[in-house]
Amino acid sequence: MKVHPPKRALKFLRWFCREDFIEEIEGDLTEIFEKQYEVSPQKAKIKFAWNVIKYFRPEFIKSFRNHYQPNSYDMYKSYFKIGWRNLMKDKMHAFINIAGLSMGMATAILIGLWMYDELSYDKSFENYDRIARVIQNVTNNGEVQTWRGVPYPLAEELRNNYGSDFKHLAMAVNLGDYHTITIEDSSNKKLKSTGGYFEKEMPEILSLNMLQGQRNALDDPSSVLISASAAKAYFGNDDPIGKVFRIDEMQPLKVAGVYKDFFKNSTFANLDFIASWDFWYHSNADLKNMTDPWRPNFVMLFAQLNDNADFENVSAKIKDAKLKKVNTELQKKQPALFLEPMSNWHLYAEFKDGINIGGAIKYVRMFGIIGMFVLLLACINFMNLSTAHSEKRAKEVGIRKAAGSLRKHLIYQFFSESLLTVTFAFVLAILIAVTALPFFNQLANKNINILWSNSAFWFIGTAFIFFTAIVAGSYPALYLSSFRPVKVLKGTFKAGRLAAIPRKVLVVLQFTVSVSLIIGTIIVYNQIQYAKDRPVGYSRANLITVYSDVHEHFDAVKNELLQTGAVVSVAEAESPTTSIWNTTSGFSWPGKDPDLSTDFAVVAGSFDYGQTIDWHIKEGRGFSADHATDSAAVILNEAAVAYMNLKNPVGQTVTWWDNPLKVIGVIENMVIGSPYSEVGPVVYSLLSGKGNMTIIRLNPAVSVNNALEKIELLFKKQNADQPFEYSFVDDEYAKKFGDEERIGKLSGIFTLLAIVISCLGLFGLTSFVAEQRKKEIGVRKVLGASVSNLWRMLSKDFVMLVIISCFIAIPVSYYFMNGWLQRYEYRTEISGWVFLVTCFAVLCITLITVSFQAIKAALINPVKSLRSE
């Protein structure tokens, strides 16, 4: 028999079996072959290899390999057993790791759910990627502004001349406004609901999920569609179909259909009813008799494109559709129409100079980065503490390597321990997230739930576990598995100074992130407070707005209110004190450029309007019933005077649509719109018709509850069927800060978590350093070192790391936060005290965290630590 050379046989053996078992195989099987064939040991090895090649079938080879290789299940099971024992062996170390990781992962889960809710906004609509609204850019007061309102004849113009690109077009008015609903039955129940008036194609655009009735019910203008929740509120358990109710005391409408409530993360989430545009149009005499219907921009126009149409191409086609129809005066505004896709409505809703500059997407990105950093901080804790405890496990690594373990097996072991820790942390993170969700939803104004039945959530969660385990366990696995067993077992292994450098770098990174988050949170808070403390030009204290029509009896109501002693002043107004409901062009004044397009806000009120809101007159006087000519007079704010460039405004005449009006006064700028923007030009005039609301200044000497009871009684006396509704001007103004305040509070909470996680890691590292240097501490105490000296010795390294973090964080946070502030016209300055206070606070937190373990180590009896020496 031809025999292969020994090298080839051994090469086959090395391929056939794991290298660490070759010696065992050679020893056992050589002995068998020597006895069976009575050949020399060398020939027995060759003959064994040859017989394996020649006679073993695949199933025997598989059996043979399984016999000499450990069972994979048992091997990995042992990894997790050892990991569990190590967790139980050092409970403090395990607690810090699991607590830090679970907080970081819970934060990431909550932020991930919030981001998912934001990114899926409006995606519940069947035709999401084909729906848009028609909006316009206009050149006004020297700048390009983006208006979402359009004139109502535009819908018919687009249908007639651009209909090939649109599958559906529908106008809407009063979208989302509150309306008084009166149920037409024996109960005569009244309640408030949100809704709007739409053209009949809107249900198709929104793909209404009808629970009862049909989408085409609005073909009959006297019909109305209501949501399932509204049906329950209006009619209880009764069948709503055919029931009748009134909206704002107009003609009764009958319920022709019930649709499923829209998702909460939807533009139409609070739409309780959908009524007919035709019904609203024919109920509005002023609208039907309008001389130039292309002038007012008060309707929303929604569109669904045909399948072969493109947003950009259609926008280019319809750009001048309005420009061709308006008069010469309005052509100066150069109106340019374009489509705003539904995908942009929520996250990309901000425009500047006619160009989209983003919007709420910046918060999605910001919180995504914060979540990533908080999770990274937790992973850094794990890496730091695991590498810090490396010397304790150095002998274990050495023994296992000497026993035949390969480096890859050690890496598997440490990754398994990391996976076990992260799995425990993930389970705890889910529990934390579930517990925190109600509070989080309230704070974020959301309705988020854990996606238990969503397979993608669990896939991402599983991937999340493995990703975090790899990130958190990578450095310990690679670092610990690199120890040389000879040095470890001889006792010559020392981690050395260089081994601590990665830990120090990670600590610096942790606190750089934490300090940056603190600085950012403080600046956000300062910006909000700066805007809140901004002079508003009137007094908001004790000022309320009553939404009730008492115009026909206003003088009687006013006199009776004053006689109660509960109020000090009453006025009628066309719009709330905190909002602008009417803007108009057509103003001209001496020296105006004839080519200049203008659009001024107009606020109309009764004679006592200025006195009631307590505006600040800078020049001239306010309106007075003693001056009959005041019906042809106006008052300007400072911004209007500056824009008109009037040197001595009082007594001059401005023209409004060919009607000369005398300027009788100038008031300080009042903040009516956004508190973060500069105040624009506003013209104040007397009411020419009925007002929409009553402005009342309460008597500060009377309790608010008593005053409101008396006011309600008088309004009910004048209009018993109308519900008494009111709001405090202070509250309405505070709502303007809602988004920023929510973002600020969420940022503050996540920043606090980042600090806690960083301090947990610092606490664990201090504990390790104290344990590592306990003999040194004992010697120093024997030689006379005081507790304060030992405290300084153990604390100074960590304090220096935090100081370095502060120096890195200050320029980084300044750069990003200064950029964030630039989006506000009215903004605070970044003061140096923000950085000083933050750094001082972080240093104090660091010292408190470190001092507990440092002082504890310094107080230990040196006899205990030196007993073995």
C-alpha positions in Angstrom: 0.0 0.0 0.0 1.3 3.4 -1.0 1.8 5.6 2.0 1.5 9.4 2.0 4.4 11.3 3.6 4.0 12.2 7.2 3.6 16.0 6.6 0.6 15.5 4.4 -1.0 13.2 7.0 -0.5 15.8 9.8 -1.8 18.5 7.5 -4.9 16.5 7.1 -5.2 16.0 10.9 -4.9 19.7 11.5 -7.7 20.4 9.0 -9.8 17.5 10.4 -9.7 18.4 14.0 -9.3 21.5 16.2 -5.7 22.2 16.8 -5.8 22.0 20.6 -7.0 18.3 20.3 -4.4 17.0 17.8 -2.1 15.9 20.6 -4.9 13.9 22.2 -5.9 12.3 18.9 -2.4 11.4 18.0 -1.8 9.9 21.4 -4.9 7.7 21.6 -5.2 6.6 18.0 -1.5 5.9 17.5 -1.6 3.5 20.4 -4.6 1.7 18.8 -2.9 1.4 15.4 0.3 0.2 16.9 -1.4 -2.7 18.6 -3.6 -3.5 15.6 -1.1 -3.4 12.8 2.2 -3.8 14.9 3.9 -1.0 13.2 6.2 1.8 14.4 4.5 4.9 15.9 5.4 7.0 12.9 3.9 4.6 10.4 0.8 4.2 12.7 0.1 7.9 12.4 0.4 7.8 8.6 -1.7 4.6 8.3 -4.4 6.2 10.5 -4.6 9.3 8.4 -4.7 7.3 5.2 -7.5 5.0 6.5 -9.6 8.0 7.5 -9.2 9.4 4.0 -9.9 6.2 2.2 -12.7 4.5 4.3 -14.5 7.0 6.5 -17.8 8.1 5.1 -19.2 11.6 5.7 -21.5 10.4 8.5 -18.6 8.7 10.3 -16.5 11.8 9.8 -19.3 14.0 11.4 -19.6 11.5 14.3 -15.8 11.4 14.7 -15.6 15.2 14.9 -18.5 15.5 17.3 -16.8 13.0 19.6 -13.6 15.1 19.8 -15.2 18.6 19.8 -17.2 19.9 22.8 -21.0 20.2 22.2 -21.8 23.8 21.0 -24.8 24.1 23.2 -22.9 23.0 26.3 -20.0 25.4 25.4 -22.3 28.4 25.1 -24.3 27.3 28.2 -21.0 27.4 30.2 -20.3 30.9 28.9 -23.6 32.1 30.4 -23.1 30.1 33.6 -19.8 31.8 34.2 -21.2 35.2 33.3 -24.0 34.7 35.8 -21.5 33.7 38.5 -19.4 36.8 37.8 -22.5 39.0 38.1 -23.4 37.4 41.5 -19.8 37.5 42.7 -19.6 41.4 42.4 -23.1 42.6 43.0 -22.1 46.3 43.2 -20.4 46.1 39.8 -23.4 44.3 38.3 -25.9 46.8 39.8 -24.0 49.8 38.4 -23.7 48.2 35.0 -27.3 47.1 34.7 -28.7 50.3 36.3 -26.7 52.5 33.9 -27.5 50.4 30.9 -31.2 50.1 31.7 -31.6 53.9 32.1 -29.8 54.5 28.9 -31.8 51.9 27.0 -35.1 53.1 28.6 -34.3 56.6 27.4 -33.5 55.3 23.9 -36.7 53.4 23.8 -38.8 56.4 24.8 -37.0 58.7 22.4 -37.4 56.0 19.7 -41.1 55.7 20.2 -41.4 59.5 20.2 -39.4 59.7 16.9 -41.5 56.9 15.4 -44.7 58.9 16.3 -43.3 62.0 14.7 -41.9 60.4 11.6 -45.2 58.5 11.0 -47.3 61.6 11.3 -50.2 61.6 8.7 -48.9 58.3 7.2 -52.1 56.6 8.2 -53.8 58.1 5.2 -54.2 55.8 2.3 -53.1 58.4 -0.3 -50.4 59.9 1.9 -47.8 60.3 -0.9 -50.3 61.9 -3.3 -52.0 64.5 -1.0 -50.9 68.1 -0.8 -52.3 71.5 0.0 -52.1 74.5 -2.4 -50.2 77.4 -0.7 -48.6 80.6 -2.0 -45.5 82.8 -1.7 -46.3 86.5 -1.7 -44.0 89.6 -1.7 -45.3 91.6 1.2 -43.8 94.6 3.1 -40.6 94.0 1.2 -40.2 90.3 2.0 -41.4 87.0 0.6 -44.0 85.4 2.9 -45.6 82.0 2.7 -49.3 82.0 3.2 -51.4 78.8 3.6 -54.7 80.5 2.9 -55.9 81.1 -0.7 -58.9 82.8 -2.2 -61.9 80.5 -2.7 -62.4 80.9 -6.5 -59.0 79.2 -6.9 -60.4 75.8 -6.5 -62.7 76.2 -9.5 -59.9 77.8 -11.5 -57.6 74.7 -10.9 -60.5 72.3 -11.8 -61.2 74.0 -15.1 -57.7 74.7 -16.4 -55.4 72.2 -14.6 -57.8 69.3 -13.9 -55.7 66.7 -15.7 -53.2 66.8 -12.9 -55.6 66.5 -10.0 -57.7 63.5 -9.0 -59.5 65.5 -6.3 -59.6 69.1 -5.1 -61.4 70.3 -2.0 -61.6 73.6 -0.1 -61.9 73.8 3.7 -62.8 76.6 6.2 -62.8 76.8 9.9 -60.6 73.7 10.0 -60.0 72.7 13.6 -62.0 75.7 15.1 -64.2 75.2 18.1 -68.0 75.3 17.3 -71.1 75.2 19.5 -73.1 72.0 18.8 -76.8 72.1 19.7 -78.5 68.7 19.7 -82.0 69.1 18.3 -83.9 66.8 20.7 -85.7 67.1 24.0 -82.4 67.5 25.8 -81.3 70.5 23.7 -77.8 69.6 24.8 -75.0 72.0 23.9 -71.3 71.2 23.7 -68.1 72.3 22.0 -66.6 70.4 19.1 -63.9 70.9 16.5 -64.6 70.5 12.9 -64.8 72.2 9.6 -66.7 72.8 6.3 -65.3 70.9 3.3 -66.1 70.4 -0.3 -67.6 67.1 -1.1 -64.4 65.5 -2.4 -62.6 65.8 0.9 -63.8 62.4 2.3 -62.2 60.8 -0.8 -59.0 62.6 -0.3 -58.8 61.5 3.4 -60.1 58.0 2.5 -62.5 58.1 5.4 -63.0 54.8 7.1 -66.8 54.8 7.2 -68.4 52.9 10.1 -71.9 53.9 9.0 -73.1 55.7 5.9 -71.2 56.6 2.7 -68.3 59.0 1.9 -70.4 60.7 -0.7 -73.0 61.9 1.9 -71.8 65.6 1.4 -73.4 65.6 -2.0 -76.4 66.7 0.1 -75.4 70.0 1.6 -77.8 69.5 4.5 -75.9 66.3 5.6 -72.9 66.0 8.0 -70.4 63.3 8.8 -69.3 62.8 12.4 -66.5 60.8 14.1 -67.2 57.7 16.2 -66.2 59.6 19.4 -68.4 62.6 18.5 -71.4 60.2 17.9 -70.9 58.8 21.4 -70.6 62.3 22.9 -73.6 63.7 20.9 -76.1 60.8 21.1 -74.8 58.3 23.6 -75.7 54.7 22.6 -78.4 55.8 20.2 -78.1 55.2 16.5 -76.7 58.6 15.2 -77.9 58.2 11.6 -80.7 60.6 10.8 -80.2 62.6 14.0 -80.2 66.4 13.7 -78.0 69.1 15.3 -77.0 72.7 14.7 -73.6 74.1 14.3 -73.1 77.7 15.7 -76.9 78.3 15.6 -77.1 77.9 11.8 -79.7 75.7 10.1 -80.0 72.1 11.4 -78.0 69.3 9.7 -78.7 65.6 9.7 -76.1 63.0 10.4 -75.6 60.9 7.2 -72.5 59.0 8.2 -70.0 58.0 11.0 -66.3 57.6 10.3 -63.6 56.1 12.4 -61.6 58.6 14.5 -58.4 59.7 12.9 -55.1 58.7 14.4 -53.7 61.0 17.1 -50.6 61.7 15.1 -52.6 63.3 12.3 -53.3 66.8 11.0 -57.0 66.0 11.3 -56.8 64.2 14.7 -59.5 66.3 16.4 -61.9 66.6 13.5 -65.3 65.8 15.2 -67.4 66.6 12.2 -67.2 67.3 8.5 -69.9 69.6 7.2 -70.5 70.8 3.6 -68.8 73.8 2.1 -71.9 74.5 0.1 -74.0 74.7 3.2 -71.5 77.2 4.8 -71.3 79.2 1.6 -75.0 79.7 1.2 -75.4 80.5 4.9 -72.9 83.4 4.6 -74.4 86.4 2.9 -71.2 88.5 3.1 -69.3 85.8 1.2 -71.9 85.6 -1.6 -72.0 89.3 -2.0 -68.2 89.9 -2.0 -67.2 92.3 -4.8 -63.7 90.8 -5.3 -63.6 87.2 -4.1 -59.9 86.9 -5.3 -58.8 89.3 -2.6 -59.3 87.5 0.8 -57.2 84.4 1.5 -59.2 82.5 4.0 -59.7 79.0 2.7 -57.4 75.9 2.8 -57.2 74.1 -0.5 -56.4 70.4 -0.4 -55.5 68.3 -3.5 -54.9 64.6 -4.4 -52.7 64.3 -7.5 -53.2 61.8 -10.3 -50.9 58.8 -10.2 -48.8 60.1 -13.1 -48.5 63.6 -11.7 -45.4 65.0 -9.9 -45.5 67.6 -7.1 -42.8 69.8 -8.6 -44.2 69.7 -12.2 -47.7 70.5 -11.0 -46.4 73.4 -8.8 -44.6 74.8 -11.9 -47.8 74.6 -13.9 -50.1 76.3 -11.3 -47.6 78.9 -10.2 -49.3 81.9 -11.9 -52.9 80.7 -11.7 -53.8 83.3 -9.1 -51.6 86.1 -10.5 -53.6 86.0 -13.7 -56.9 86.6 -11.9 -56.1 89.4 -9.3 -56.2 93.1 -9.8 -53.2 95.4 -10.5 -52.8 96.2 -6.8 -52.6 92.6 -5.8 -50.3 91.7 -8.6 -47.7 93.8 -6.9 -47.6 91.0 -4.3 -46.5 88.6 -7.1 -48.4 85.6 -5.7 -46.8 82.3 -6.7 -48.7 79.1 -6.0 -47.1 75.7 -5.2 -48.0 72.4 -3.6 -47.0 71.5 -0.1 -46.9 67.6 0.1 -48.6 66.0 3.2 -45.2 64.6 4.1 -44.0 68.2 4.8 -47.0 69.4 6.8 -45.8 68.4 10.2 -42.0 68.2 10.2 -41.1 70.7 7.4 -43.6 73.5 7.9 -41.3 76.5 8.3 -40.5 78.9 5.5 -38.2 81.9 5.3 -38.1 84.2 2.3 -40.3 81.7 0.5 -37.9 78.8 1.0 -38.6 75.8 3.2 -36.1 75.8 6.1 -37.3 72.7 7.9 -39.4 72.8 11.1 -40.1 70.2 13.8 -37.7 67.8 12.1 -34.9 69.6 14.0 -36.4 68.3 17.2 -36.5 64.8 15.9 -32.9 65.0 14.9 -31.9 66.6 18.2 -33.6 64.0 20.3 -32.2 61.2 18.2 -28.7 62.5 18.9 -29.5 62.9 22.6 -30.9 59.3 22.8 -27.8 58.0 21.0 -25.5 59.9 23.4 -27.3 58.8 26.5 -27.1 55.2 25.4 -23.4 55.7 24.5 -22.8 57.0 28.0 -24.3 53.9 29.5 -22.1 51.7 27.2 -19.0 53.7 28.2 -19.8 52.9 31.9 -19.9 49.2 31.1 -16.6 49.4 29.1 -14.9 51.4 31.8 -15.9 49.3 34.7 -15.2 46.0 32.9 -11.7 47.1 31.9 -11.1 48.6 35.3 -11.7 45.2 36.9 -9.4 43.5 34.4 -6.6 42.8 36.9 -9.1 40.9 39.1 -9.8 38.6 36.1 -6.2 38.5 34.8 -5.4 35.2 36.5 -8.6 33.7 35.3 -7.6 34.6 31.7 -4.1 33.3 32.2 -5.3 29.9 33.6 -7.9 29.4 30.9 -5.3 30.2 28.2 -2.8 27.8 29.8 -5.6 25.1 29.9 -5.9 25.4 26.1 -8.5 28.1 25.5 -8.0 30.1 22.4 -8.3 33.9 22.3 -11.5 33.7 20.3 -13.1 31.5 23.1 -12.3 34.2 25.6 -13.8 36.8 23.4 -16.9 34.7 23.1 -16.9 34.4 26.9 -16.8 38.1 27.5 -19.3 38.9 24.8 -21.6 36.3 26.4 -21.3 38.1 29.7 -21.9 41.4 28.0 -25.0 39.9 26.3 -26.3 38.6 29.6 -25.9 41.9 31.3 -27.5 43.8 28.4 -30.4 41.4 28.2 -31.1 42.0 31.9 -30.8 45.7 31.3 -33.2 45.6 28.4 -35.9 43.8 30.4 -35.5 46.3 33.1 -35.5 49.1 30.5 -38.9 47.9 29.1 -40.3 48.0 32.7 -39.0 51.5 33.2 -40.3 52.7 29.8 -43.8 51.2 30.5 -43.9 52.9 34.0 -42.7 56.2 32.6 -44.9 56.4 29.5 -47.9 58.1 31.2 -45.7 60.8 32.5 -43.8 61.0 29.3 -47.0 61.3 27.2 -48.3 64.1 29.4 -45.1 66.0 29.1 -44.7 65.4 25.4 -48.4 65.9 24.6 -48.5 62.5 22.9 -50.4 59.3 23.0 -47.6 56.8 22.6 -47.7 53.1 23.6 -45.2 50.3 23.5 -45.7 48.5 20.2 -46.2 45.0 21.7 -47.7 43.5 18.7 -45.4 45.1 16.2 -42.8 42.5 14.9 -40.6 45.4 13.8 -40.4 46.6 17.4 -39.2 43.3 18.6 -36.8 42.9 15.7 -35.3 46.3 16.4 -35.3 45.5 20.2 -33.4 42.2 19.6 -31.0 44.0 17.2 -30.7 46.7 19.8 -29.6 44.1 22.5 -27.0 42.6 20.3 -25.7 46.0 19.0 -25.4 47.3 22.6 -23.8 44.1 23.8 -21.2 44.3 21.0 -20.6 48.1 21.6 -20.5 47.7 25.4 -18.5 44.5 25.4 -16.1 45.0 22.5 -13.3 46.8 24.4 -13.4 44.5 27.5 -13.5 41.4 25.3 -10.6 42.4 23.1 -8.6 43.9 26.0 -8.9 41.1 28.5 -8.4 38.3 25.9 -5.1 39.9 25.0 -3.4 39.2 28.3 -0.3 36.9 28.1 -0.7 33.9 30.5 3.0 33.6 31.3 3.2 37.1 32.8 -0.2 36.8 34.6 0.6 33.4 36.2 4.2 34.5 37.2 2.7 37.6 38.9 4.6 40.0 36.7 1.5 41.4 34.9 0.7 45.0 35.6 -1.9 47.0 33.8 0.4 50.1 34.0 -0.4 53.7 33.3 -1.1 53.3 29.7 -4.0 50.8 30.5 -5.8 53.6 32.3 -5.6 56.1 29.3 -8.6 54.6 27.4 -10.7 54.8 30.6 -9.7 58.4 31.1 -10.6 59.2 27.5 -14.0 57.6 27.9 -14.7 59.5 31.2 -13.8 62.8 29.4 -16.1 61.9 26.6 -18.9 61.1 29.1 -18.7 64.4 30.9 -18.2 66.3 27.7 -21.6 65.1 26.5 -23.2 65.7 29.9 -21.8 69.2 30.3 -22.9 70.1 26.7 -26.4 68.8 27.4 -26.6 70.9 30.6 -25.4 74.0 28.8 -27.9 73.4 26.0 -30.8 72.9 28.4 -30.0 76.1 30.3 -29.8 78.1 27.1 -33.2 76.7 25.9 -34.7 77.7 29.3 -33.2 81.1 29.1 -34.6 81.7 25.6 -38.1 80.8 26.8 -37.8 83.0 29.9 -36.4 85.8 27.8 -39.4 85.7 25.5 -41.8 85.3 28.4 -40.4 88.4 30.1 -40.5 90.4 27.0 -42.6 93.6 27.4 -45.9 93.0 25.6 -47.2 96.5 25.5 -50.3 95.9 27.6 -51.3 94.3 30.9 -52.3 90.6 30.8 -53.1 90.4 34.6 -56.8 89.8 35.4 -57.7 90.1 31.7 -60.2 87.6 30.3 -61.8 87.0 26.9 -65.5 85.9 26.8 -66.5 84.1 23.5 -70.2 85.1 23.4 -72.2 87.2 21.0 -73.8 90.0 23.0 -73.4 92.8 20.4 -77.1 93.7 20.3 -77.1 94.3 24.0 -73.5 95.2 24.6 -74.0 98.6 26.3 -76.5 97.0 28.7 -74.2 94.1 29.5 -71.3 96.5 30.0 -73.2 98.6 32.5 -74.5 95.7 34.4 -71.0 94.1 34.6 -69.5 97.4 35.9 -72.3 97.7 38.5 -71.4 94.2 40.0 -68.0 95.6 41.1 -66.4 92.4 39.8 -64.9 94.1 36.7 -63.2 97.5 36.2 -63.5 97.7 32.4 -65.3 96.1 29.4 -64.8 96.3 25.7 -65.9 94.6 22.5 -63.3 93.2 20.1 -63.1 91.6 16.7 -60.2 89.3 17.6 -58.4 88.0 20.7 -55.7 90.1 22.3 -53.1 87.4 21.6 -54.0 86.8 17.9 -54.3 88.6 14.6 -57.4 87.6 12.7 -57.4 90.2 10.0 -54.7 91.6 7.7 -55.3 93.8 4.7 -53.5 95.7 2.0 -54.7 99.0 0.4 -53.0 101.3 2.9 -51.2 104.4 1.5 -49.6 107.4 3.2 -47.6 110.5 2.3 -44.3 109.4 0.6 -45.3 105.8 0.0 -43.6 104.1 -3.0 -46.5 103.3 -5.4 -44.8 100.0 -6.3 -44.6 98.8 -2.7 -46.9 96.0 -1.7 -48.1 96.2 1.9 -50.1 94.1 4.2 -50.9 95.5 7.7 -52.6 93.7 10.6 -55.9 95.4 11.5 -57.3 95.2 15.1 -60.8 96.6 15.6 -62.4 97.2 19.0 -64.9 99.4 20.8 -64.1 102.8 22.4 -62.9 101.2 25.7 -60.7 98.6 24.0 -57.4 100.4 24.7 -58.4 101.3 28.3 -59.5 97.7 29.0 -56.3 96.0 27.8 -54.2 98.9 29.2 -52.1 99.7 26.2 -49.3 102.2 26.4 -49.9 105.4 24.4 -46.7 107.0 23.2 -48.2 110.0 21.3 -51.6 111.5 20.9 -54.7 109.8 22.5 -56.9 106.8 22.4 -60.4 106.4 20.9 -63.1 108.3 22.8 -66.9 108.4 22.5 -66.6 112.1 23.1 -65.1 112.5 19.6 -67.6 111.8 16.9 -64.9 111.9 14.2 -63.1 108.9 15.7 -65.1 106.6 13.4 -62.8 107.9 10.7 -59.6 107.7 12.8 -56.9 105.1 13.4 -54.1 104.5 15.9 -50.8 103.1 14.8 -48.2 101.1 16.6 -44.6 102.1 16.6 -43.7 99.5 14.0 -46.3 100.9 11.6 -44.9 104.5 12.2 -41.4 103.3 11.5 -42.4 101.3 8.4 -44.3 104.3 7.0 -41.4 106.6 8.0 -43.8 109.2 9.5 -41.9 111.9 11.3 -44.9 113.5 13.1 -47.6 110.8 12.7 -50.3 112.3 15.0 -52.6 114.4 12.9 -51.5 113.0 9.5 -53.9 111.2 7.1 -53.5 107.7 5.8 -55.7 106.2 3.1 -57.4 102.8 3.3 -59.0 101.8 0.0 -59.6 105.5 -0.9 -61.0 106.3 2.6 -59.0 109.0 4.4 -58.3 108.2 8.0 -56.8 110.5 10.6 -54.0 109.2 12.9 -55.0 110.3 16.4 -52.4 108.3 18.4 -49.3 106.0 18.5 -49.0 103.1 20.9 -46.1 101.0 22.1 -45.7 97.8 20.1 -48.0 95.1 21.4 -46.9 91.4 21.1 -49.9 89.9 19.4 -48.2 87.2 17.2 -45.2 85.0 18.0 -43.3 86.2 21.1 -40.1 85.2 19.3 -40.6 87.5 16.3 -40.4 91.2 15.8 -43.7 93.1 16.0 -45.0 94.0 12.6 -47.0 97.1 11.6 -50.6 97.1 13.1 -53.4 99.6 12.5 -56.1 99.9 15.3 -59.6 101.1 14.4 -63.1 101.2 15.8 -65.5 98.4 15.2 -67.7 99.0 12.2 -70.0 96.0 13.0 -70.4 93.5 15.7 -67.5 92.1 17.6 -66.7 88.4 18.0 -65.9 88.5 21.7 -65.9 90.6 24.9 -62.7 91.7 26.7 -63.1 92.1 30.4 -60.7 93.4 33.1 -61.4 91.8 36.4 -61.3 93.7 39.7 -58.2 92.5 41.5 -60.0 93.2 44.8 -62.6 90.5 44.1 -61.8 86.8 44.0 -61.6 85.3 40.5 -64.2 82.7 41.3 -66.8 85.2 42.5 -66.1 87.5 39.6 -66.6 84.7 37.1 -69.8 83.6 38.7 -71.3 87.1 38.4 -70.1 87.5 34.8 -71.5 84.1 33.8 -74.9 85.0 35.3 -75.1 88.2 33.3 -74.1 86.5 30.0 -76.6 83.6 30.6 -79.3 86.3 31.2 -78.7 87.8 27.8 -78.2 84.5 25.9 -79.4 81.5 27.8 -78.9 79.0 25.0 -75.2 79.9 24.4 -72.6 78.2 26.7 -70.5 80.6 28.7 -66.9 80.3 27.5 -63.9 82.3 28.5 -60.2 82.2 28.6 -57.5 84.1 30.6 -55.3 86.2 28.3 -52.3 85.0 30.4 -53.1 81.4 29.6 -53.6 82.1 25.9 -50.2 83.9 25.8 -48.5 81.0 27.7 -49.7 78.6 25.0 -47.4 80.3 22.5 -44.5 78.8 24.4 -45.9 75.2 24.5 -43.6 73.6 22.0 -40.4 75.2 23.3 -41.4 74.4 26.9 -42.1 70.8 26.1 -38.8 70.4 24.3 -37.0 72.2 27.2 -38.5 69.9 29.8 -37.8 66.8 27.8 -34.2 67.9 27.2 -33.8 68.7 31.0 -35.0 65.2 31.9 -32.7 63.5 29.4 -29.8 65.7 30.6 -30.5 64.7 34.2 -30.4 61.0 33.2 -27.1 61.6 31.4 -25.6 63.1 34.5 -26.9 60.2 36.7 -25.5 57.6 34.3 -22.1 59.4 34.2 -22.1 59.7 38.0 -22.9 56.0 38.3 -19.9 55.2 36.2 -17.7 57.6 38.2 -18.9 56.0 41.4 -18.0 52.6 40.2 -14.5 53.7 39.0 -13.8 55.5 42.3 -14.8 52.3 44.1 -12.4 50.3 42.0 -9.5 52.8 42.4 -10.0 52.9 46.1 -9.9 49.0 46.2 -6.9 48.9 43.9 -4.9 51.4 46.1 -6.1 50.2 49.5 -2.6 49.0 50.5 -1.1 52.3 49.4 -3.7 54.2 51.4 -2.9 52.0 54.4 0.8 52.8 54.2 0.1 56.5 53.9 -2.1 56.4 56.9 0.5 54.6 58.9 3.0 57.3 57.8 0.7 60.1 59.1 -1.5 61.0 56.1 -4.8 62.7 57.1 -8.2 61.8 55.7 -8.3 65.1 53.8 -4.9 64.3 52.2 -6.1 60.9 51.1 -9.4 62.4 49.8 -7.5 64.9 47.7 -5.2 62.1 46.4 -8.1 60.0 45.3 -10.2 62.8 43.9 -7.8 65.0 42.0 -7.5 62.7 38.9 -11.3 62.6 38.4 -11.6 66.3 39.0 -9.0 67.0 36.3 -10.8 64.7 33.8 -14.0 66.7 34.4 -12.2 70.0 34.0 -10.8 68.8 30.7 -14.4 67.8 29.7 -15.6 71.3 30.5 -13.0 73.0 28.4 -14.0 70.7 25.4 -17.8 71.1 26.0 -17.9 74.9 26.2 -16.9 75.7 22.6 -18.8 72.7 21.2 -22.1 73.7 23.0 -21.6 77.4 22.2 -21.3 76.6 18.5 -24.4 74.5 18.3 -26.6 76.6 20.7 -25.7 79.8 19.0 -26.8 78.3 15.7 -30.1 77.2 17.3 -30.8 80.7 18.6 -30.3 82.2 15.2 -33.7 80.9 14.1 -35.4 83.3 16.5 -35.6 87.0 15.7 -36.2 87.9 19.3 -33.5 86.0 21.2 -31.3 86.0 24.2 -27.6 86.3 24.3 -25.4 83.4 25.5 -23.8 84.7 28.7 -20.6 83.5 30.2 -22.3 82.7 33.5 -24.0 79.8 31.8 -20.7 78.1 31.3 -19.3 79.0 34.7 -22.4 77.8 36.6 -22.6 74.6 34.6 -18.9 73.7 35.1 -19.1 74.6 38.8 -22.2 72.4 39.2 -20.7 69.5 37.4 -17.5 69.8 39.5 -19.6 69.8 42.7 -21.5 66.7 41.5 -18.3 65.0 40.7 -16.8 65.7 44.1 -19.9 64.5 45.9 -19.9 61.3 43.8 -16.2 60.7 44.3 -16.0 61.8 47.9 -18.3 59.0 49.2 -15.9 56.2 48.1 -12.8 58.3 48.7 -13.6 59.1 52.3 -14.8 55.6 52.9 -11.5 54.2 51.7 -9.5 56.8 53.7 -11.3 55.9 57.0 -10.5 52.1 56.7 -8.3 50.8 59.4 -4.8 50.4 57.8 -4.3 47.2 59.8 -7.0 45.4 57.7 -5.4 46.5 54.4 -1.8 45.7 55.5 -2.5 42.4 57.4 -1.2 40.2 54.5 2.0 42.2 54.0 
